[in-house]
Amino acid sequence: MRKFAAMAFLLALGSTGPLLAPPAHADAAGVVGERHALMKEMGKNLGVVKGFLTENKGSSADVAAAAGVVAADADKIPSLFPEGTDLNAMPDDNEAKPEIWSNWSDFQAKAQALHEAALALASAAEGGDKAAIGAAFGDVGKSCSACHSTYRK
């Protein structure tokens, strides 16, 4: 009976295929794709803010919503950078410098700074003052640049 149970268990494991953990590289490739998608989403939402400021597109409510998405996305950034997903380990379509992991607390602090800057942008947008929105948008840009200049190829 034990042999049968063991064989049934092994057969069940073999038949689960995708339910088992994929190889580390496949996970890494997936997470790199996820972080690219997240960064594109953030760029799209920051484009809403830029359109409001430079082309009078949309409303301050649109800016507040877009800033809220950026703030939420900033919280996800550290989870999308597991060790082993730097450009040396995975050179194809990857710009993450290995310094991210040797300076992890700074990287996390930069993601937190982006989160806070995006919340300030949302708050400014709720007030409707275009000059305040512009200043807060500049702070968001500085947060993005601080991380990219240090940790992006």
N, CA, C and O atoms as a GROMACS GRO file, in nm:
protein
  612
    1MET      N    1   0.083  -0.119   0.000
    1MET     CA    2   0.000   0.000   0.000
    1MET      C    3   0.087   0.125   0.000
    1MET      O    4   0.057   0.222  -0.068
    2ARG      N    5   0.198   0.122   0.078
    2ARG     CA    6   0.285   0.239   0.082
    2ARG      C    7   0.349   0.265  -0.054
    2ARG      O    8   0.362   0.380  -0.095
    3LYS      N    9   0.390   0.157  -0.123
    3LYS     CA   10   0.449   0.174  -0.256
    3LYS      C   11   0.349   0.240  -0.350
    3LYS      O   12   0.384   0.331  -0.425
    4PHE      N   13   0.224   0.194  -0.344
    4PHE     CA   14   0.121   0.250  -0.430
    4PHE      C   15   0.099   0.399  -0.399
    4PHE      O   16   0.088   0.481  -0.490
    5ALA      N   17   0.094   0.433  -0.270
    5ALA     CA   18   0.074   0.572  -0.230
    5ALA      C   19   0.191   0.658  -0.275
    5ALA      O   20   0.172   0.770  -0.324
    6ALA      N   21   0.312   0.606  -0.260
    6ALA     CA   22   0.430   0.682  -0.302
    6ALA      C   23   0.430   0.702  -0.453
    6ALA      O   24   0.461   0.811  -0.500
    7MET      N   25   0.395   0.597  -0.529
    7MET     CA   26   0.391   0.609  -0.675
    7MET      C   27   0.280   0.706  -0.717
    7MET      O   28   0.300   0.787  -0.808
    8ALA      N   29   0.167   0.698  -0.652
    8ALA     CA   30   0.058   0.790  -0.686
    8ALA      C   31   0.098   0.934  -0.659
    8ALA      O   32   0.067   1.025  -0.736
    9PHE      N   33   0.169   0.954  -0.549
    9PHE     CA   34   0.216   1.089  -0.516
    9PHE      C   35   0.313   1.140  -0.621
    9PHE      O   36   0.302   1.254  -0.666
   10LEU      N   37   0.409   1.056  -0.661
   10LEU     CA   38   0.508   1.096  -0.762
   10LEU      C   39   0.441   1.122  -0.896
   10LEU      O   40   0.478   1.217  -0.966
   11LEU      N   41   0.344   1.040  -0.933
   11LEU     CA   42   0.272   1.064  -1.057
   11LEU      C   43   0.195   1.196  -1.050
   11LEU      O   44   0.191   1.272  -1.147
   12ALA      N   45   0.134   1.221  -0.937
   12ALA     CA   46   0.060   1.346  -0.920
   12ALA      C   47   0.153   1.465  -0.932
   12ALA      O   48   0.118   1.565  -0.995
   13LEU      N   49   0.270   1.455  -0.873
   13LEU     CA   50   0.367   1.564  -0.885
   13LEU      C   51   0.406   1.586  -1.029
   13LEU      O   52   0.412   1.700  -1.076
   14GLY      N   53   0.431   1.479  -1.100
   14GLY     CA   54   0.470   1.490  -1.240
   14GLY      C   55   0.361   1.548  -1.326
   14GLY      O   56   0.390   1.614  -1.426
   15SER      N   57   0.238   1.526  -1.291
   15SER     CA   58   0.128   1.576  -1.374
   15SER      C   59   0.092   1.720  -1.344
   15SER      O   60   0.013   1.780  -1.418
   16THR      N   61   0.147   1.777  -1.237
   16THR     CA   62   0.109   1.914  -1.203
   16THR      C   63   0.182   2.014  -1.289
   16THR      O   64   0.137   2.128  -1.302
   17GLY      N   65   0.293   1.975  -1.348
   17GLY     CA   66   0.368   2.062  -1.439
   17GLY      C   67   0.381   2.204  -1.390
   17GLY      O   68   0.465   2.232  -1.304
   18PRO      N   69   0.298   2.295  -1.442
   18PRO     CA   70   0.311   2.436  -1.410
   18PRO      C   71   0.288   2.470  -1.263
   18PRO      O   72   0.328   2.577  -1.218
   19LEU      N   73   0.225   2.382  -1.189
   19LEU     CA   74   0.203   2.412  -1.048
   19LEU      C   75   0.332   2.405  -0.968
   19LEU      O   76   0.342   2.468  -0.862
   20LEU      N   77   0.429   2.330  -1.016
   20LEU     CA   78   0.559   2.324  -0.950
   20LEU      C   79   0.634   2.451  -0.981
   20LEU      O   80   0.608   2.518  -1.082
   21ALA      N   81   0.728   2.485  -0.896
   21ALA     CA   82   0.805   2.607  -0.917
   21ALA      C   83   0.886   2.595  -1.046
   21ALA      O   84   0.955   2.495  -1.065
   22PRO      N   85   0.879   2.694  -1.133
   22PRO     CA   86   0.959   2.692  -1.255
   22PRO      C   87   1.105   2.714  -1.221
   22PRO      O   88   1.137   2.758  -1.111
   23PRO      N   89   1.194   2.684  -1.314
   23PRO     CA   90   1.336   2.707  -1.288
   23PRO      C   91   1.362   2.853  -1.251
   23PRO      O   92   1.287   2.942  -1.291
   24ALA      N   93   1.468   2.876  -1.176
   24ALA     CA   94   1.499   3.011  -1.128
   24ALA      C   95   1.508   3.110  -1.243
   24ALA      O   96   1.458   3.222  -1.230
   25HIS      N   97   1.569   3.073  -1.352
   25HIS     CA   98   1.585   3.167  -1.463
   25HIS      C   99   1.450   3.209  -1.521
   25HIS      O  100   1.430   3.325  -1.555
   26ALA      N  101   1.357   3.114  -1.531
   26ALA     CA  102   1.224   3.148  -1.582
   26ALA      C  103   1.156   3.246  -1.488
   26ALA      O  104   1.091   3.340  -1.533
   27ASP      N  105   1.170   3.225  -1.357
   27ASP     CA  106   1.114   3.320  -1.261
   27ASP      C  107   1.177   3.456  -1.279
   27ASP      O  108   1.109   3.559  -1.280
   28ALA      N  109   1.309   3.457  -1.294
   28ALA     CA  110   1.382   3.583  -1.309
   28ALA      C  111   1.336   3.655  -1.434
   28ALA      O  112   1.314   3.776  -1.431
   29ALA      N  113   1.323   3.583  -1.544
   29ALA     CA  114   1.277   3.647  -1.668
   29ALA      C  115   1.137   3.704  -1.650
   29ALA      O  116   1.106   3.812  -1.700
   30GLY      N  117   1.053   3.631  -1.578
   30GLY     CA  118   0.918   3.680  -1.554
   30GLY      C  119   0.915   3.806  -1.472
   30GLY      O  120   0.839   3.899  -1.500
   31VAL      N  121   0.999   3.810  -1.368
   31VAL     CA  122   0.999   3.928  -1.282
   31VAL      C  123   1.060   4.048  -1.354
   31VAL      O  124   1.020   4.162  -1.330
   32VAL      N  125   1.156   4.025  -1.442
   32VAL     CA  126   1.212   4.136  -1.520
   32VAL      C  127   1.102   4.193  -1.610
   32VAL      O  128   1.091   4.315  -1.625
   33GLY      N  129   1.023   4.106  -1.670
   33GLY     CA  130   0.910   4.153  -1.751
   33GLY      C  131   0.808   4.230  -1.670
   33GLY      O  132   0.754   4.330  -1.715
   34GLU      N  133   0.782   4.181  -1.548
   34GLU     CA  134   0.688   4.251  -1.460
   34GLU      C  135   0.739   4.390  -1.425
   34GLU      O  136   0.662   4.487  -1.425
   35ARG      N  137   0.868   4.401  -1.395
   35ARG     CA  138   0.917   4.534  -1.359
   35ARG      C  139   0.921   4.626  -1.480
   35ARG      O  140   0.901   4.746  -1.465
   36HIS      N  141   0.945   4.573  -1.600
   36HIS     CA  142   0.936   4.658  -1.720
   36HIS      C  143   0.793   4.709  -1.736
   36HIS      O  144   0.771   4.826  -1.765
   37ALA      N  145   0.696   4.620  -1.718
   37ALA     CA  146   0.556   4.660  -1.730
   37ALA      C  147   0.520   4.766  -1.626
   37ALA      O  148   0.448   4.861  -1.656
   38LEU      N  149   0.569   4.748  -1.504
   38LEU     CA  150   0.542   4.845  -1.398
   38LEU      C  151   0.601   4.981  -1.433
   38LEU      O  152   0.535   5.084  -1.418
   39MET      N  153   0.725   4.982  -1.480
   39MET     CA  154   0.789   5.110  -1.516
   39MET      C  155   0.716   5.177  -1.632
   39MET      O  156   0.702   5.300  -1.634
   40LYS      N  157   0.669   5.098  -1.728
   40LYS     CA  158   0.592   5.156  -1.839
   40LYS      C  159   0.460   5.215  -1.789
   40LYS      O  160   0.418   5.322  -1.834
   41GLU      N  161   0.397   5.146  -1.695
   41GLU     CA  162   0.273   5.198  -1.638
   41GLU      C  163   0.300   5.330  -1.565
   41GLU      O  164   0.222   5.424  -1.576
   42MET      N  165   0.410   5.334  -1.491
   42MET     CA  166   0.443   5.458  -1.422
   42MET      C  167   0.469   5.570  -1.523
   42MET      O  168   0.423   5.683  -1.505
   43GLY      N  169   0.542   5.538  -1.630
   43GLY     CA  170   0.568   5.637  -1.734
   43GLY      C  171   0.440   5.688  -1.799
   43GLY      O  172   0.426   5.808  -1.825
   44LYS      N  173   0.348   5.598  -1.823
   44LYS     CA  174   0.218   5.636  -1.881
   44LYS      C  175   0.145   5.733  -1.788
   44LYS      O  176   0.090   5.833  -1.833
   45ASN      N  177   0.145   5.702  -1.660
   45ASN     CA  178   0.076   5.788  -1.565
   45ASN      C  179   0.146   5.922  -1.546
   45ASN      O  180   0.081   6.024  -1.528
   46LEU      N  181   0.278   5.922  -1.552
   46LEU     CA  182   0.350   6.049  -1.545
   46LEU      C  183   0.327   6.130  -1.672
   46LEU      O  184   0.333   6.253  -1.669
   47GLY      N  185   0.300   6.062  -1.782
   47GLY     CA  186   0.262   6.130  -1.906
   47GLY      C  187   0.130   6.204  -1.891
   47GLY      O  188   0.110   6.309  -1.953
   48VAL      N  189   0.040   6.151  -1.812
   48VAL     CA  190  -0.088   6.220  -1.784
   48VAL      C  191  -0.059   6.353  -1.715
   48VAL      O  192  -0.118   6.456  -1.748
   49VAL      N  193   0.033   6.350  -1.619
   49VAL     CA  194   0.069   6.472  -1.546
   49VAL      C  195   0.135   6.571  -1.641
   49VAL      O  196   0.101   6.690  -1.642
   50LYS      N  197   0.229   6.523  -1.720
   50LYS     CA  198   0.298   6.612  -1.814
   50LYS      C  199   0.199   6.673  -1.913
   50LYS      O  200   0.208   6.792  -1.944
   51GLY      N  201   0.105   6.592  -1.962
   51GLY     CA  202   0.004   6.644  -2.055
   51GLY      C  203  -0.081   6.753  -1.991
   51GLY      O  204  -0.116   6.851  -2.056
   52PHE      N  205  -0.114   6.736  -1.865
   52PHE     CA  206  -0.191   6.837  -1.792
   52PHE      C  207  -0.110   6.966  -1.780
   52PHE      O  208  -0.163   7.076  -1.800
   53LEU      N  209   0.018   6.952  -1.748
   53LEU     CA  210   0.101   7.071  -1.724
   53LEU      C  211   0.143   7.142  -1.852
   53LEU      O  212   0.148   7.265  -1.855
   54THR      N  213   0.171   7.068  -1.958
   54THR     CA  214   0.227   7.132  -2.078
   54THR      C  215   0.126   7.153  -2.190
   54THR      O  216   0.145   7.240  -2.275
   55GLU      N  217   0.018   7.073  -2.189
   55GLU     CA  218  -0.077   7.081  -2.301
   55GLU      C  219  -0.220   7.104  -2.256
   55GLU      O  220  -0.313   7.100  -2.336
   56ASN      N  221  -0.238   7.129  -2.126
   56ASN     CA  222  -0.372   7.149  -2.069
   56ASN      C  223  -0.466   7.033  -2.097
   56ASN      O  224  -0.586   7.053  -2.115
   57LYS      N  225  -0.411   6.911  -2.101
   57LYS     CA  226  -0.493   6.792  -2.121
   57LYS      C  227  -0.542   6.742  -1.986
   57LYS      O  228  -0.467   6.743  -1.888
   58GLY      N  229  -0.665   6.698  -1.982
   58GLY     CA  230  -0.719   6.638  -1.860
   58GLY      C  231  -0.744   6.740  -1.751
   58GLY      O  232  -0.753   6.860  -1.775
   59SER      N  233  -0.756   6.687  -1.631
   59SER     CA  234  -0.789   6.771  -1.516
   59SER      C  235  -0.696   6.740  -1.400
   59SER      O  236  -0.618   6.644  -1.405
   60SER      N  237  -0.704   6.822  -1.297
   60SER     CA  238  -0.623   6.794  -1.178
   60SER      C  239  -0.668   6.664  -1.112
   60SER      O  240  -0.588   6.597  -1.046
   61ALA      N  241  -0.794   6.626  -1.129
   61ALA     CA  242  -0.841   6.497  -1.077
   61ALA      C  243  -0.772   6.381  -1.150
   61ALA      O  244  -0.739   6.279  -1.090
   62ASP      N  245  -0.750   6.398  -1.281
   62ASP     CA  246  -0.676   6.297  -1.358
   62ASP      C  247  -0.532   6.286  -1.306
   62ASP      O  248  -0.477   6.176  -1.296
   63VAL      N  249  -0.474   6.400  -1.274
   63VAL     CA  250  -0.337   6.402  -1.221
   63VAL      C  251  -0.333   6.331  -1.086
   63VAL      O  252  -0.242   6.253  -1.060
   64ALA      N  253  -0.430   6.358  -1.000
   64ALA     CA  254  -0.434   6.294  -0.869
   64ALA      C  255  -0.446   6.143  -0.883
   64ALA      O  256  -0.379   6.068  -0.811
   65ALA      N  257  -0.529   6.097  -0.974
   65ALA     CA  258  -0.545   5.952  -0.996
   65ALA      C  259  -0.415   5.892  -1.049
   65ALA      O  260  -0.373   5.785  -1.003
   66ALA      N  261  -0.353   5.959  -1.144
   66ALA     CA  262  -0.228   5.909  -1.201
   66ALA      C  263  -0.118   5.904  -1.095
   66ALA      O  264  -0.041   5.808  -1.088
   67ALA      N  265  -0.111   6.006  -1.013
   67ALA     CA  266  -0.011   6.010  -0.906
   67ALA      C  267  -0.035   5.899  -0.805
   67ALA      O  268   0.060   5.842  -0.752
   68GLY      N  269  -0.160   5.868  -0.780
   68GLY     CA  270  -0.193   5.758  -0.690
   68GLY      C  271  -0.143   5.624  -0.743
   68GLY      O  272  -0.095   5.540  -0.667
   69VAL      N  273  -0.154   5.605  -0.873
   69VAL     CA  274  -0.103   5.482  -0.934
   69VAL      C  275   0.049   5.477  -0.921
   69VAL      O  276   0.105   5.372  -0.889
   70VAL      N  277   0.116   5.588  -0.945
   70VAL     CA  278   0.262   5.592  -0.932
   70VAL      C  279   0.305   5.561  -0.789
   70VAL      O  280   0.401   5.487  -0.768
   71ALA      N  281   0.234   5.617  -0.692
   71ALA     CA  282   0.267   5.590  -0.552
   71ALA      C  283   0.251   5.442  -0.520
   71ALA      O  284   0.336   5.382  -0.454
   72ALA      N  285   0.142   5.382  -0.566
   72ALA     CA  286   0.119   5.239  -0.542
   72ALA      C  287   0.225   5.155  -0.613
   72ALA      O  288   0.273   5.056  -0.558
   73ASP      N  289   0.261   5.194  -0.734
   73ASP     CA  290   0.364   5.121  -0.808
   73ASP      C  291   0.501   5.132  -0.740
   73ASP      O  292   0.578   5.036  -0.739
   74ALA      N  293   0.530   5.248  -0.684
   74ALA     CA  294   0.659   5.266  -0.616
   74ALA      C  295   0.674   5.168  -0.501
   74ALA      O  296   0.784   5.121  -0.472
   75ASP      N  297   0.564   5.137  -0.435
   75ASP     CA  298   0.567   5.039  -0.325
   75ASP      C  299   0.605   4.899  -0.374
   75ASP      O  300   0.660   4.820  -0.297
   76LYS      N  301   0.577   4.870  -0.499
   76LYS     CA  302   0.603   4.737  -0.555
   76LYS      C  303   0.746   4.721  -0.605
   76LYS      O  304   0.792   4.608  -0.625
   77ILE      N  305   0.816   4.830  -0.624
   77ILE     CA  306   0.947   4.824  -0.688
   77ILE      C  307   1.043   4.726  -0.620
   77ILE      O  308   1.097   4.639  -0.688
   78PRO      N  309   1.066   4.734  -0.490
   78PRO     CA  310   1.164   4.640  -0.431
   78PRO      C  311   1.130   4.493  -0.454
   78PRO      O  312   1.220   4.412  -0.472
   79SER      N  313   1.003   4.459  -0.453
   79SER     CA  314   0.965   4.318  -0.471
   79SER      C  315   0.994   4.269  -0.613
   79SER      O  316   0.998   4.148  -0.637
   80LEU      N  317   1.012   4.359  -0.706
   80LEU     CA  318   1.038   4.321  -0.845
   80LEU      C  319   1.188   4.316  -0.878
   80LEU      O  320   1.227   4.306  -0.994
   81PHE      N  321   1.269   4.324  -0.775
   81PHE     CA  322   1.414   4.318  -0.793
   81PHE      C  323   1.476   4.210  -0.704
   81PHE      O  324   1.559   4.241  -0.618
   82PRO      N  325   1.436   4.084  -0.723
   82PRO     CA  326   1.500   3.979  -0.644
   82PRO      C  327   1.646   3.961  -0.688
   82PRO      O  328   1.681   3.990  -0.802
   83GLU      N  329   1.727   3.913  -0.596
   83GLU     CA  330   1.867   3.888  -0.631
   83GLU      C  331   1.875   3.794  -0.751
   83GLU      O  332   1.791   3.706  -0.768
   84GLY      N  333   1.977   3.816  -0.833
   84GLY     CA  334   1.996   3.732  -0.950
   84GLY      C  335   1.926   3.783  -1.073
   84GLY      O  336   1.923   3.714  -1.176
   85THR      N  337   1.868   3.904  -1.066
   85THR     CA  338   1.800   3.960  -1.184
   85THR      C  339   1.870   4.087  -1.232
   85THR      O  340   1.807   4.177  -1.288
   86ASP      N  341   2.001   4.093  -1.210
   86ASP     CA  342   2.076   4.209  -1.258
   86ASP      C  343   2.121   4.186  -1.402
   86ASP      O  344   2.107   4.075  -1.454
   87LEU      N  345   2.174   4.288  -1.464
   87LEU     CA  346   2.213   4.280  -1.604
   87LEU      C  347   2.327   4.183  -1.628
   87LEU      O  348   2.341   4.132  -1.739
   88ASN      N  349   2.410   4.156  -1.528
   88ASN     CA  350   2.518   4.058  -1.546
   88ASN      C  351   2.462   3.916  -1.547
   88ASN      O  352   2.510   3.832  -1.623
   89ALA      N  353   2.364   3.889  -1.464
   89ALA     CA  354   2.304   3.756  -1.458
   89ALA      C  355   2.209   3.732  -1.576
   89ALA      O  356   2.197   3.620  -1.624
   90MET      N  357   2.144   3.837  -1.620
   90MET     CA  358   2.044   3.828  -1.727
   90MET      C  359   2.062   3.947  -1.820
   90MET      O  360   1.989   4.045  -1.810
   91PRO      N  361   2.158   3.941  -1.911
   91PRO     CA  362   2.190   4.059  -1.992
   91PRO      C  363   2.084   4.100  -2.094
   91PRO      O  364   2.082   4.216  -2.135
   92ASP      N  365   1.996   4.011  -2.135
   92ASP     CA  366   1.898   4.045  -2.237
   92ASP      C  367   1.788   4.135  -2.181
   92ASP      O  368   1.720   4.100  -2.085
   93ASP      N  369   1.773   4.252  -2.242
   93ASP     CA  370   1.663   4.343  -2.209
   93ASP      C  371   1.655   4.371  -2.059
   93ASP      O  372   1.548   4.364  -1.999
   94ASN      N  373   1.769   4.403  -2.000
   94ASN     CA  374   1.775   4.424  -1.856
   94ASN      C  375   1.874   4.537  -1.829
   94ASN      O  376   1.985   4.536  -1.881
   95GLU      N  377   1.835   4.631  -1.750
   95GLU     CA  378   1.921   4.746  -1.721
   95GLU      C  379   1.952   4.760  -1.573
   95GLU      O  380   2.004   4.863  -1.531
   96ALA      N  381   1.921   4.659  -1.493
   96ALA     CA  382   1.941   4.665  -1.348
   96ALA      C  383   2.087   4.638  -1.313
   96ALA      O  384   2.138   4.529  -1.338
   97LYS      N  385   2.151   4.738  -1.255
   97LYS     CA  386   2.291   4.721  -1.214
   97LYS      C  387   2.299   4.636  -1.088
   97LYS      O  388   2.208   4.640  -1.004
   98PRO      N  389   2.407   4.560  -1.073
   98PRO     CA  390   2.424   4.478  -0.953
   98PRO      C  391   2.435   4.560  -0.824
   98PRO      O  392   2.417   4.506  -0.715
   99GLU      N  393   2.464   4.688  -0.836
   99GLU     CA  394   2.475   4.774  -0.719
   99GLU      C  395   2.344   4.782  -0.640
   99GLU      O  396   2.344   4.817  -0.522
  100ILE      N  397   2.232   4.749  -0.705
  100ILE     CA  398   2.103   4.748  -0.635
  100ILE      C  399   2.114   4.661  -0.510
  100ILE      O  400   2.072   4.701  -0.402
  101TRP      N  401   2.171   4.543  -0.526
  101TRP     CA  402   2.172   4.445  -0.418
  101TRP      C  403   2.284   4.470  -0.318
  101TRP      O  404   2.274   4.430  -0.202
  102SER      N  405   2.391   4.535  -0.361
  102SER     CA  406   2.497   4.567  -0.265
  102SER      C  407   2.463   4.694  -0.186
  102SER      O  408   2.524   4.720  -0.082
  103ASN      N  409   2.366   4.771  -0.234
  103ASN     CA  410   2.319   4.893  -0.166
  103ASN      C  411   2.168   4.884  -0.145
  103ASN      O  412   2.096   4.982  -0.167
  104TRP      N  413   2.121   4.768  -0.103
  104TRP     CA  414   1.978   4.741  -0.096
  104TRP      C  415   1.901   4.844  -0.014
  104TRP      O  416   1.793   4.887  -0.056
  105SER      N  417   1.952   4.884   0.101
  105SER     CA  418   1.876   4.978   0.184
  105SER      C  419   1.862   5.113   0.114
  105SER      O  420   1.759   5.179   0.127
  106ASP      N  421   1.964   5.155   0.040
  106ASP     CA  422   1.953   5.279  -0.036
  106ASP      C  423   1.851   5.265  -0.149
  106ASP      O  424   1.773   5.356  -0.174
  107PHE      N  425   1.852   5.151  -0.216
  107PHE     CA  426   1.756   5.125  -0.323
  107PHE      C  427   1.613   5.131  -0.268
  107PHE      O  428   1.526   5.193  -0.328
  108GLN      N  429   1.591   5.067  -0.154
  108GLN     CA  430   1.459   5.072  -0.092
  108GLN      C  431   1.421   5.214  -0.053
  108GLN      O  432   1.306   5.256  -0.068
  109ALA      N  433   1.518   5.289  -0.002
  109ALA     CA  434   1.492   5.428   0.037
  109ALA      C  435   1.454   5.512  -0.085
  109ALA      O  436   1.367   5.599  -0.076
  110LYS      N  437   1.517   5.486  -0.197
  110LYS     CA  438   1.484   5.560  -0.320
  110LYS      C  439   1.342   5.526  -0.367
  110LYS      O  440   1.270   5.614  -0.414
  111ALA      N  441   1.302   5.400  -0.356
  111ALA     CA  442   1.165   5.363  -0.391
  111ALA      C  443   1.066   5.430  -0.297
  111ALA      O  444   0.960   5.476  -0.340
  112GLN      N  445   1.100   5.437  -0.169
  112GLN     CA  446   1.014   5.503  -0.071
  112GLN      C  447   1.005   5.653  -0.100
  112GLN      O  448   0.898   5.714  -0.086
  113ALA      N  449   1.116   5.713  -0.139
  113ALA     CA  450   1.116   5.856  -0.173
  113ALA      C  451   1.024   5.882  -0.293
  113ALA      O  452   0.954   5.983  -0.296
  114LEU      N  453   1.025   5.792  -0.390
  114LEU     CA  454   0.935   5.806  -0.505
  114LEU      C  455   0.790   5.795  -0.458
  114LEU      O  456   0.704   5.872  -0.501
  115HIS      N  457   0.764   5.699  -0.372
  115HIS     CA  458   0.628   5.683  -0.318
  115HIS      C  459   0.581   5.814  -0.252
  115HIS      O  460   0.471   5.862  -0.280
  116GLU      N  461   0.664   5.870  -0.167
  116GLU     CA  462   0.628   5.992  -0.096
  116GLU      C  463   0.613   6.110  -0.191
  116GLU      O  464   0.522   6.192  -0.174
  117ALA      N  465   0.700   6.120  -0.290
  117ALA     CA  466   0.690   6.230  -0.388
  117ALA      C  467   0.560   6.217  -0.469
  117ALA      O  468   0.496   6.317  -0.500
  118ALA      N  469   0.523   6.094  -0.503
  118ALA     CA  470   0.399   6.074  -0.578
  118ALA      C  471   0.277   6.107  -0.493
  118ALA      O  472   0.179   6.162  -0.544
  119LEU      N  473   0.282   6.074  -0.364
  119LEU     CA  474   0.172   6.113  -0.275
  119LEU      C  475   0.161   6.265  -0.264
  119LEU      O  476   0.051   6.320  -0.260
  120ALA      N  477   0.275   6.332  -0.258
  120ALA     CA  478   0.274   6.479  -0.254
  120ALA      C  479   0.218   6.535  -0.383
  120ALA      O  480   0.147   6.636  -0.381
  121LEU      N  481   0.248   6.472  -0.495
  121LEU     CA  482   0.192   6.514  -0.623
  121LEU      C  483   0.040   6.496  -0.622
  121LEU      O  484  -0.034   6.584  -0.668
  122ALA      N  485  -0.007   6.383  -0.572
  122ALA     CA  486  -0.152   6.360  -0.564
  122ALA      C  487  -0.218   6.466  -0.476
  122ALA      O  488  -0.326   6.516  -0.509
  123SER      N  489  -0.154   6.499  -0.366
  123SER     CA  490  -0.207   6.601  -0.276
  123SER      C  491  -0.212   6.738  -0.344
  123SER      O  492  -0.310   6.811  -0.332
  124ALA      N  493  -0.105   6.771  -0.414
  124ALA     CA  494  -0.102   6.899  -0.486
  124ALA      C  495  -0.213   6.903  -0.591
  124ALA      O  496  -0.278   7.005  -0.610
  125ALA      N  497  -0.233   6.790  -0.659
  125ALA     CA  498  -0.337   6.785  -0.762
  125ALA      C  499  -0.476   6.802  -0.702
  125ALA      O  500  -0.563   6.863  -0.763
  126GLU      N  501  -0.496   6.748  -0.584
  126GLU     CA  502  -0.625   6.765  -0.518
  126GLU      C  503  -0.651   6.911  -0.486
  126GLU      O  504  -0.766   6.954  -0.482
  127GLY      N  505  -0.545   6.988  -0.463
  127GLY     CA  506  -0.560   7.131  -0.438
  127GLY      C  507  -0.587   7.210  -0.565
  127GLY      O  508  -0.641   7.320  -0.559
  128GLY      N  509  -0.551   7.154  -0.681
  128GLY     CA  510  -0.580   7.217  -0.809
  128GLY      C  511  -0.486   7.327  -0.852
  128GLY      O  512  -0.504   7.382  -0.961
  129ASP      N  513  -0.387   7.363  -0.773
  129ASP     CA  514  -0.294   7.470  -0.807
  129ASP      C  515  -0.189   7.416  -0.904
  129ASP      O  516  -0.107   7.331  -0.868
  130LYS      N  517  -0.192   7.466  -1.026
  130LYS     CA  518  -0.104   7.414  -1.132
  130LYS      C  519   0.043   7.435  -1.099
  130LYS      O  520   0.126   7.350  -1.131
  131ALA      N  521   0.077   7.546  -1.035
  131ALA     CA  522   0.217   7.569  -0.998
  131ALA      C  523   0.264   7.467  -0.894
  131ALA      O  524   0.376   7.417  -0.902
  132ALA      N  525   0.178   7.437  -0.799
  132ALA     CA  526   0.211   7.337  -0.696
  132ALA      C  527   0.221   7.198  -0.758
  132ALA      O  528   0.307   7.118  -0.720
  133ILE      N  529   0.134   7.170  -0.854
  133ILE     CA  530   0.140   7.042  -0.924
  133ILE      C  531   0.272   7.032  -1.000
  133ILE      O  532   0.338   6.927  -0.999
  134GLY      N  533   0.311   7.139  -1.066
  134GLY     CA  534   0.437   7.140  -1.141
  134GLY      C  535   0.557   7.118  -1.051
  134GLY      O  536   0.649   7.044  -1.087
  135ALA      N  537   0.557   7.181  -0.937
  135ALA     CA  538   0.669   7.165  -0.843
  135ALA      C  539   0.674   7.022  -0.790
  135ALA      O  540   0.782   6.963  -0.781
  136ALA      N  541   0.559   6.967  -0.757
  136ALA     CA  542   0.554   6.829  -0.706
  136ALA      C  543   0.594   6.730  -0.816
  136ALA      O  544   0.660   6.630  -0.788
  137PHE      N  545   0.555   6.759  -0.939
  137PHE     CA  546   0.594   6.674  -1.052
  137PHE      C  547   0.746   6.676  -1.069
  137PHE      O  548   0.806   6.573  -1.100
  138GLY      N  549   0.807   6.792  -1.050
  138GLY     CA  550   0.952   6.801  -1.055
  138GLY      C  551   1.019   6.714  -0.950
  138GLY      O  552   1.122   6.653  -0.975
  139ASP      N  553   0.960   6.709  -0.831
  139ASP     CA  554   1.014   6.624  -0.724
  139ASP      C  555   1.002   6.476  -0.759
  139ASP      O  556   1.091   6.397  -0.726
  140VAL      N  557   0.893   6.438  -0.824
  140VAL     CA  558   0.879   6.300  -0.868
  140VAL      C  559   0.988   6.268  -0.970
  140VAL      O  560   1.051   6.162  -0.963
  141GLY      N  561   1.010   6.358  -1.062
  141GLY     CA  562   1.115   6.338  -1.162
  141GLY      C  563   1.252   6.324  -1.098
  141GLY      O  564   1.333   6.242  -1.142
  142LYS      N  565   1.279   6.404  -0.996
  142LYS     CA  566   1.407   6.394  -0.924
  142LYS      C  567   1.421   6.258  -0.856
  142LYS      O  568   1.530   6.201  -0.854
  143SER      N  569   1.312   6.207  -0.801
  143SER     CA  570   1.314   6.076  -0.737
  143SER      C  571   1.344   5.966  -0.839
  143SER      O  572   1.423   5.876  -0.813
  144CYS      N  573   1.280   5.974  -0.954
  144CYS     CA  574   1.306   5.876  -1.060
  144CYS      C  575   1.453   5.882  -1.103
  144CYS      O  576   1.520   5.780  -1.113
  145SER      N  577   1.501   6.003  -1.127
  145SER     CA  578   1.639   6.022  -1.173
  145SER      C  579   1.741   5.975  -1.070
  145SER      O  580   1.844   5.917  -1.107
  146ALA      N  581   1.714   5.998  -0.942
  146ALA     CA  582   1.808   5.957  -0.838
  146ALA      C  583   1.830   5.807  -0.840
  146ALA      O  584   1.942   5.760  -0.822
  147CYS      N  585   1.725   5.732  -0.862
  147CYS     CA  586   1.737   5.586  -0.867
  147CYS      C  587   1.798   5.542  -1.001
  147CYS      O  588   1.891   5.460  -1.004
  148HIS      N  589   1.747   5.594  -1.110
  148HIS     CA  590   1.796   5.552  -1.241
  148HIS      C  591   1.944   5.586  -1.262
  148HIS      O  592   2.018   5.507  -1.320
  149SER      N  593   1.987   5.702  -1.215
  149SER     CA  594   2.127   5.740  -1.236
  149SER      C  595   2.223   5.650  -1.157
  149SER      O  596   2.338   5.632  -1.196
  150THR      N  597   2.176   5.594  -1.047
  150THR     CA  598   2.260   5.508  -0.964
  150THR      C  599   2.247   5.362  -1.001
  150THR      O  600   2.346   5.290  -1.001
  151TYR      N  601   2.126   5.316  -1.031
  151TYR     CA  602   2.099   5.173  -1.039
  151TYR      C  603   2.056   5.122  -1.175
  151TYR      O  604   2.025   5.003  -1.189
  152ARG      N  605   2.053   5.206  -1.275
  152ARG     CA  606   2.010   5.164  -1.410
  152ARG      C  607   2.123   5.186  -1.508
  152ARG      O  608   2.190   5.289  -1.507
  153LYS      N  609   2.143   5.086  -1.594
  153LYS     CA  610   2.247   5.097  -1.697
  153LYS      C  611   2.210   5.206  -1.794
  153LYS      O  612   2.285   5.232  -1.889
   0.00000   0.00000   0.00000
